[in-house]
């Protein structure tokens, strides 16, 4: 599949690049995408939530009133969950939310997500560029030239570029990653995928293994 290469101003350079059909044009497996996104979101959870139950509450163990004759329900401990300041019934406990997926499934999920974006014509290839200094204004101008200023966009670099990364950091709807940081959730979450020319080789070599 051939795609036109654009410059930093959003104009065609007259060159085209080949996108591998094995990565950008497979039959998408939506269940694989679901599992990979589910794992990513689960791994964002710290699992450090904790509430004290009645055995962990500091308080007297004295029986707070006599068993019979009060006209109300019997009660034996001020730490009971029915009283204010008592322990919580079945409160949250620390938990490990990590999930395991095999490498082949994760690779299939990423290829499926890329193929979906390509099918939706949401993939743009741009020749490599750099900014002299980190400036959000320059990055906004770049997005505007591609018509992405009001859309969620994911820009994929071939290698680390601090000037481009720092220029994008103040923008809520835009994210810059390198090809090695690309994952299924980031691809699916973006409206448009902007691939630097130098990132293509890394993406395809990672997903063809």
C-alpha positions in Angstrom: 0.0 0.0 0.0 1.5 3.3 -1.1 0.9 6.5 0.9 2.0 10.0 0.1 4.6 11.6 2.3 3.8 15.1 3.5 6.1 17.9 4.7 5.9 19.9 7.9 3.5 22.3 6.2 1.1 19.5 5.2 1.9 19.6 1.5 2.8 16.6 -0.6 6.6 16.1 -1.2 6.0 14.1 -4.4 7.3 11.0 -2.7 5.4 7.9 -1.6 6.2 5.2 0.9 5.1 1.5 1.0 3.1 0.5 4.1 3.5 -3.2 4.7 0.2 -5.1 4.1 1.3 -7.5 6.9 1.1 -4.6 9.4 -1.3 -2.0 8.0 -3.7 -4.0 5.9 -4.6 -7.2 7.9 -8.2 -8.3 8.8 -8.6 -6.6 12.2 -9.1 -8.8 15.2 -11.3 -6.7 17.5 -11.2 -9.2 20.4 -7.4 -9.0 20.4 -7.7 -5.2 20.5 -10.1 -5.5 23.4 -7.9 -7.8 25.4 -4.8 -5.6 24.9 -6.6 -2.3 25.8 -8.1 -4.0 28.8 -4.6 -5.1 30.0 -3.2 -1.6 29.5 -6.0 0.0 31.5 -5.7 -2.6 34.2 -2.0 -1.9 34.5 -2.7 1.8 35.2 -4.3 0.8 38.5 -2.0 1.0 41.5 -4.1 -1.4 43.5 -3.1 0.3 46.8 -6.7 1.0 47.9 -7.4 0.0 51.5 -10.2 0.5 54.1 -10.1 -0.6 57.7 -12.4 -3.4 58.7 -13.7 -3.9 62.2 -10.7 -5.9 63.4 -8.4 -3.0 62.4 -10.3 -0.1 64.0 -8.9 1.4 67.2 -11.6 1.4 69.8 -12.8 -0.1 73.0 -13.9 -3.7 73.2 -16.3 -3.0 76.1 -19.8 -4.1 75.5 -21.5 -0.7 75.0 -24.9 -1.5 76.5 -26.7 -4.4 78.1 -28.0 -7.2 76.0 -31.7 -6.9 76.8 -34.3 -4.4 77.9 -33.2 -1.4 75.9 -35.8 -1.8 73.2 -33.2 -1.6 70.5 -31.0 -4.1 68.7 -28.3 -5.8 70.7 -24.8 -4.4 70.2 -21.4 -5.7 71.5 -18.7 -3.4 70.0 -18.3 0.3 69.2 -16.2 -0.9 66.2 -19.2 -2.5 64.6 -19.8 -1.3 61.0 -23.3 -0.2 61.9 -21.9 2.6 64.1 -20.3 5.9 62.9 -16.5 5.4 63.1 -16.8 1.6 62.9 -15.0 -0.6 60.4 -16.1 -1.0 56.9 -17.9 -4.2 55.7 -15.9 -6.0 53.0 -13.8 -2.9 52.3 -11.2 -2.7 49.5 -7.9 -4.4 50.0 -4.6 -4.1 48.2 -4.7 -6.0 44.9 -2.5 -6.7 41.9 -4.4 -5.9 38.7 -1.8 -7.0 36.3 -2.9 -9.4 33.5 -0.8 -11.6 31.2 -1.1 -11.7 27.5 1.2 -13.6 25.1 3.5 -11.6 22.7 1.8 -12.9 19.6 -1.6 -11.7 20.7 -0.3 -8.2 21.7 1.4 -8.0 18.3 -1.8 -9.0 16.5 -3.7 -6.4 18.5 -1.3 -3.6 17.5 -1.4 -4.7 13.8 -5.2 -4.8 14.0 -5.4 -1.3 15.5 -3.0 0.1 12.8 -5.1 -1.6 10.1 -8.3 -0.1 11.4 -6.8 3.4 11.4 -5.5 2.8 7.8 -8.9 1.6 6.7 -10.5 4.7 8.2 -7.9 6.8 6.4 -6.6 8.2 9.7 -2.9 7.5 9.1 -0.7 10.3 7.8 3.0 9.9 6.9 5.2 13.0 7.4 8.9 13.4 6.5 11.2 13.9 9.5 11.5 17.4 10.9 12.8 19.1 14.0 12.3 22.5 15.8 15.2 24.8 16.6 13.8 25.3 20.1 10.8 23.8 22.0 7.8 26.0 21.1 4.2 25.0 21.5 3.3 27.6 18.9 5.4 25.7 16.2 3.8 22.4 17.1 0.3 23.9 16.9 1.1 25.3 13.5 2.2 21.8 12.4 -1.1 20.3 13.6 -3.1 23.0 11.9 -1.3 22.4 8.6 -2.6 18.7 8.8 -6.1 19.8 10.0 -5.6 18.1 13.4 -5.7 21.1 15.7 -9.0 20.1 17.2 -8.6 16.3 17.1 -6.9 13.8 19.3 -3.6 13.0 17.5 -0.7 10.6 18.1 2.6 11.5 16.6 5.1 8.6 16.3 8.8 9.5 16.0 11.5 7.2 14.8 13.8 8.2 17.7 13.7 10.5 20.7 13.4 14.2 19.8 13.2 16.5 22.8 12.3 19.6 20.9 9.3 18.0 19.3 8.3 16.2 22.5 8.6 19.4 24.7 6.7 21.4 22.1 3.7 19.1 22.4 3.6 18.6 26.1 1.2 21.5 26.9 -1.4 20.2 24.4 -4.1 18.0 25.9 -5.3 16.5 22.6 -1.9 15.6 21.2 0.8 13.0 22.3 4.2 12.3 21.0 5.8 8.8 21.3 8.6 6.9 19.7 7.9 3.8 17.7 9.1 1.6 20.6 6.5 3.2 22.9 3.6 2.6 20.5 0.8 0.5 22.0 -2.8 -0.6 21.1 -4.5 1.8 23.5 -2.7 4.9 22.3 -3.5 4.0 18.7 -7.2 3.3 19.3 -7.5 6.4 21.6 -6.3 8.8 18.9 -8.5 10.2 16.1 -5.5 10.5 13.8 -2.1 8.8 13.6 0.9 10.8 12.3 3.9 8.6 11.5 7.3 10.1 10.9 9.0 8.5 7.9 11.8 7.2 10.1 9.3 5.5 12.4 7.9 3.2 9.7 10.9 0.9 9.6 10.9 0.4 13.4 7.1 -0.2 13.6 7.2 -2.8 10.8 10.3 -4.6 12.1 8.8 -4.8 15.6 5.5 -6.2 14.4 6.9 -8.6 11.8 8.9 -10.6 14.4 
